[in-house]
Amino acid sequence: MPLSAAARPEVPAPPPAVLPQPTATTLNEAYTANRANATEAAHMAAAHGYRHRATADRAIAARSRQFLTYDGRGPGRATEILGDLAHADHIAVLVPGSDTSLDTYARFHAAAAALHTELTRTAPPTTHVAVVAWLGYTTPGTVSTTVTTTDRADEAAPDLRAFIRELRGIVGHKAQLSLLCHSYGSVVCGRAAPGLAADDLALIGSPGTGADTAAALHTPARVWAARGSNDWVAGVPHVSATLFGTTVGFGTDPVSPAFGARVFDAADADHSGYFAPGSTALTNLARIVLGETSEVTRA
């Protein structure tokens, strides 16, 4: 395999905004500061000829958007909030897979927005929901050596654990928290899982987690898994080996009986289709987030 499908340029941007300790009362301050930072980043990207990134930064800077964190440098990192996080009863944290960066952020935002719309539509009238799109790590390229190893996930796991602790500090422990981990993001979630303060962990389009079984994740969360019938990841070999100190491959297939997850129906979803509006996969993901576990249709 080539080392990368395309080199990721070091796009210029200002340093991240200096923010107060995140609490329920400082969220709006963070959102405002990050919109201003994204606006500045858009100007810098445009000035250096990065038109696509400038467009992405301008979208992030829109007044309707809420970013808890934002760093426009290089491939970029960001944490977007959809909904009223401070008062949410049910929160979904989306962890993306390979080739997700600020340059491709629009598709990640679309997935989060589709889930938020479905949750808002189906939640009981007095229930408040929020979705968090967590691009908190440098994802591997789909065509790269890094996508076959746990290295990026090992680097990302401490940051995901720290973010979940921070999130619990904002919303407390009464809110139900679900992690929805797509593709390589499920490897990140698998590495971060031990002791993670989450109620549900859903692995979708997963090549594996790096663990042989759901029990080996050492999490008190309910572990779910799904794969659509049109998802190419079904063809990924489910092996794991250590070569020269690096773990290659991700072990047991999460939708196999041997893994021991709660396997739910994703119908004919392809690798990018788990959050498609009206899909079986999205319906079941919303039920998991809302705690309606008996309503989740099994595969």
C-alpha positions in Angstrom: 0.0 0.0 0.0 1.2 3.6 -0.6 1.9 5.5 2.5 -0.9 8.0 1.8 -3.6 8.6 -0.7 -2.6 12.3 -0.6 -0.3 14.3 1.5 -2.1 16.5 4.0 -0.9 20.1 3.8 0.0 22.0 6.8 -2.7 24.6 6.4 -1.9 27.9 8.2 -4.3 29.0 10.9 -4.1 30.9 14.2 -3.5 29.0 17.5 -6.7 27.8 19.2 -8.6 30.4 21.2 -7.8 30.6 24.9 -10.9 29.3 26.6 -12.2 29.1 30.2 -12.7 25.8 31.9 -15.7 24.4 30.2 -18.9 24.4 32.3 -22.5 24.7 31.6 -22.2 28.5 32.1 -19.2 29.0 29.8 -20.4 27.1 26.7 -21.6 30.2 24.9 -18.3 32.0 25.6 -16.5 29.0 24.0 -18.8 29.0 21.0 -18.3 32.7 20.4 -14.5 32.5 20.7 -14.2 29.5 18.4 -16.4 31.2 15.7 -14.0 34.2 15.8 -11.0 31.9 15.6 -12.5 30.0 12.6 -13.2 33.3 10.9 -9.5 34.3 11.3 -8.5 30.9 10.0 -10.7 31.3 6.9 -8.9 34.6 6.1 -5.5 33.0 6.5 -6.3 29.9 4.5 -7.7 32.1 1.6 -4.6 34.3 1.7 -2.4 31.3 1.2 -4.5 29.8 -1.6 -6.3 27.1 0.4 -9.7 27.9 -1.0 -11.4 24.7 0.0 -10.3 25.0 3.6 -11.3 28.7 3.7 -14.8 27.6 2.6 -14.9 24.9 5.4 -13.7 27.4 8.0 -16.3 30.0 7.0 -19.0 27.3 7.4 -17.7 26.5 10.9 -17.7 30.2 11.7 -21.5 30.6 11.0 -23.5 32.0 13.9 -25.7 28.9 14.0 -22.7 26.6 14.7 -21.5 25.7 18.2 -17.9 24.5 18.6 -16.6 23.6 22.0 -13.1 23.3 20.6 -11.5 24.3 17.3 -8.0 24.1 15.9 -7.7 25.0 12.2 -4.0 24.2 11.9 -2.9 21.3 9.6 -5.7 18.7 9.1 -7.5 20.4 12.0 -9.4 19.3 15.1 -12.8 20.3 16.3 -15.6 19.4 18.7 -19.1 20.6 17.6 -22.2 20.6 19.7 -25.7 20.2 18.2 -28.5 21.0 20.6 -28.5 22.3 24.2 -25.7 20.5 25.8 -26.1 22.0 29.3 -29.7 20.7 29.6 -29.4 17.4 27.7 -30.8 14.2 29.1 -29.4 12.1 26.3 -26.1 12.8 24.6 -24.5 11.0 21.6 -20.8 11.4 20.9 -19.8 10.6 17.4 -16.2 9.4 16.8 -15.2 9.4 13.1 -13.1 7.1 11.1 -10.4 7.6 8.5 -10.0 10.6 6.1 -12.0 12.9 8.4 -10.5 16.3 8.7 -11.6 19.9 8.5 -11.4 19.6 4.7 -14.0 16.8 4.8 -15.8 18.0 7.9 -19.0 18.8 6.0 -19.9 15.1 5.7 -19.1 14.5 9.4 -21.4 17.4 10.3 -24.1 16.0 8.0 -24.0 12.7 9.9 -24.3 14.5 13.3 -27.1 16.7 12.0 -29.0 13.7 10.7 -28.8 12.0 14.1 -29.8 15.2 15.9 -32.8 15.6 13.7 -33.9 12.0 14.3 -33.4 12.3 18.0 -35.4 15.5 18.2 -38.1 14.0 16.1 -38.5 10.8 18.2 -37.6 11.8 21.7 -40.5 12.2 24.2 -41.7 15.9 24.5 -39.9 16.6 27.8 -36.6 15.0 26.8 -33.7 17.1 25.7 -31.0 15.7 23.4 -27.6 16.8 22.2 -25.1 15.4 19.7 -21.3 15.9 19.9 -19.2 15.6 16.8 -15.8 14.8 18.2 -12.9 15.3 15.7 -10.4 15.2 18.5 -7.6 13.2 16.8 -5.7 13.1 13.5 -7.4 10.3 11.6 -5.5 8.0 9.3 -5.9 8.0 5.5 -8.1 5.3 4.1 -5.3 4.2 1.8 -2.3 4.3 4.2 -0.3 2.0 6.5 -1.6 3.8 9.6 -5.2 2.7 8.9 -4.1 -0.9 9.4 -2.5 -0.4 12.9 -3.7 0.7 16.3 -1.1 3.5 16.5 -3.4 6.5 15.8 -6.0 5.0 18.1 -3.5 4.5 20.9 -2.6 8.2 20.5 -6.2 9.3 20.4 -7.6 7.2 23.3 -6.2 9.4 26.2 -7.7 12.5 24.5 -11.1 10.8 24.1 -11.0 9.7 27.8 -10.1 13.2 28.8 -12.9 14.7 26.7 -15.5 12.3 28.2 -14.4 13.3 31.7 -14.7 17.0 30.7 -18.1 16.3 29.2 -19.3 14.6 32.4 -18.0 17.7 34.3 -20.4 19.8 32.2 -23.5 17.7 32.2 -23.1 15.6 35.3 -23.7 11.8 35.6 -27.5 11.8 35.2 -27.4 12.3 31.5 -27.3 9.1 29.4 -24.1 9.2 27.3 -23.6 7.0 24.2 -20.5 6.8 22.0 -21.2 6.0 18.3 -17.9 4.9 16.8 -17.6 4.6 13.0 -15.0 2.6 11.1 -11.5 3.4 12.5 -13.3 5.4 15.2 -14.3 2.1 16.7 -10.6 1.3 17.2 -10.2 4.6 19.0 -13.3 3.8 21.2 -11.9 0.3 21.8 -8.6 1.7 23.1 -10.4 4.3 25.2 -13.2 2.0 26.6 -11.7 0.8 29.9 -13.3 2.8 32.6 -15.0 5.2 30.2 -18.0 6.9 31.8 -20.5 5.9 29.0 -23.7 4.0 29.1 -23.6 2.7 25.5 -20.8 2.0 23.0 -22.0 1.4 19.4 -19.5 0.1 16.8 -20.7 0.7 13.3 -18.9 -0.3 10.1 -16.1 -1.5 12.4 -13.0 -3.3 11.2 -12.5 -4.5 14.8 -11.6 -2.8 18.1 -8.2 -4.3 18.9 -10.0 -6.5 21.5 -11.0 -10.1 21.0 -14.3 -9.8 22.8 -16.7 -7.2 24.1 -15.8 -8.3 27.6 -12.1 -7.5 26.8 -13.0 -3.9 26.3 -13.4 -3.7 30.1 -16.3 -1.3 30.0 -19.5 -1.2 32.0 -21.3 0.2 28.9 -23.6 -1.8 26.8 -21.6 -2.8 23.7 -23.5 -2.7 20.4 -22.3 -3.5 16.8 -23.8 -3.2 13.3 -22.7 -3.6 9.7 -24.8 -3.0 6.6 -24.9 -5.6 3.9 -23.3 -3.1 1.4 -20.4 -2.1 3.6 -17.0 -3.0 2.1 -15.5 -3.3 5.6 -16.9 -6.9 5.7 -14.0 -7.9 3.5 -11.4 -6.7 5.9 -9.5 -9.7 7.4 -10.2 -9.9 11.1 -6.8 -10.7 12.4 -4.3 -9.1 14.7 -0.6 -9.5 15.0 2.3 -7.6 16.5 5.1 -6.8 14.1 8.2 -4.8 15.1 6.3 -3.5 18.2 3.3 -2.3 16.2 -0.1 -4.1 16.3 -1.4 -4.7 12.8 -5.1 -5.6 12.3 -7.9 -5.3 14.8 -8.9 -8.8 15.8 -12.4 -10.3 16.1 -15.2 -9.1 13.9 -17.5 -7.0 16.2 -20.7 -8.4 14.6 -19.6 -12.0 15.0 -21.1 -14.1 17.8 -17.6 -14.7 19.1 -17.2 -11.0 20.0 -20.3 -10.9 22.1 -21.8 -7.5 21.3 -25.5 -6.7 20.9 -25.7 -6.9 17.1 -28.4 -4.6 15.7 -29.9 -4.2 12.2 -28.3 -1.8 9.8 -30.1 -3.2 6.7 -28.4 -2.4 3.4 -26.2 0.5 4.7 -22.9 1.0 2.9 -19.8 2.2 4.7 -21.0 5.9 4.6 -24.7 5.2 5.1 -25.2 4.6 8.8 -26.6 8.1 9.4 -28.7 8.3 6.2 -32.1 9.9 7.0 -34.8 7.3 7.1 -32.4 4.4 7.3 -32.8 1.4 9.6 -29.3 2.1 11.0 -30.1 5.7 12.0 -33.4 4.6 13.5 -31.7 2.0 15.7 -28.9 4.4 16.6 -31.4 6.9 17.8 -33.2 4.3 19.9 -29.8 3.3 21.5 -29.1 7.0 22.4 -32.6 7.5 23.8 -32.2 4.4 26.0 -35.0 2.6 24.1 -33.0 -0.6 24.1 -36.0 -3.0 23.8 -37.0 -1.2 20.6 -33.7 -1.7 18.8 -34.2 -4.3 16.0 -31.6 -7.0 16.1 -29.7 -8.5 13.1 
